[in-house]
Each structure stands twice: as structure tokens, then as C-alpha cells.
Amino acid sequence: MGFVIIIPFGALAGWSIFAITRWLRRGGYDRQWWKAFAMLAAGGVALGIWFTFFLQYSVANAHLHGFPIPVGIANREKPGEPFISSNMPLAIRAGATITDLLSGVAICLAPIAGAMFFKENQTQRPGADPRAQTHSPP
């Protein structure tokens, strides 16, 4: 049942990373854009590691480890009692870990995607060839 949530989240995050990379490659962006992409992707890896291994939060009587897909869950019967960890299957934990890492990278790459969108649409005029444009750094 967990794969019903994990697969779409992971596919969306992976596709967005791939699409931004392809957009940069095909758009003729210069070296500064690629440097910005690399720095944001590195920050995204760090954010994904934090999402996966360090982020913990409580919802009602559950304590969750990982975001957006929980890697671990602990529950308690009544408030004030200790949390009791539930064992998740290895396949679910692995899928959640990969999805959380990809989500961190995709979130951090969103600003460069927005900047590329505005840069491409700002300079377009009716009848102009968009492939003939050169792009300056963000």
C-alpha cells in the first residue's frame, strides 16, 4: 500500500530533476547557469539527507521520521506514554529514502526552473526565433 504514495512522489521528483537538466542542456544556457544548477543541486542533496535522516515530527499520537514520505513511524496509545516503533518493510523504507532524497533536490532546483522560465519568456517577441537567443546568467 505504501508504494501507492511513494512511486508517484518519486517519479515526479525524478522527472522534474531530469526535465530541468534537459532544459539547461537544450536551451543554450552559459556556464553561470550550470554553476547555479550545480550549487542548487548540492544544496538539494544536503536538504534531502536532512529530510531523510534527521527530520522528525509528531502528528497526533504518531512520531514520524522523514519527509515527505516517512521512513519510520512510532505510535503511542495515550498521550504521555512512550512511543513504540513500528517495523516497516525494507522495500518501503528504501523507496521512501530515495523519494525523500529526490524531493530535496527537486525542491532546491525549483528557483532555477522559475528563473529559466522568466528569462525565456521575458525576451521573446512575436515572430522571433527563440533558439537564436543567448541566455545570460541568473
Secondary structure, DSSP 4 states (H G I P E B T S, - for coil): -THHHHHHHHHHHHHHHHHHHHHHHHTTB-HHHHHHHHHHHHHHHHHHHIIIII-EEEETTEEEESSSS-SEEEE-SSTTSPPEEEPPPHHHHHHHHHHHHHHHHHHHHHHHHHHHHHHHHHS--TT--GGG--B---
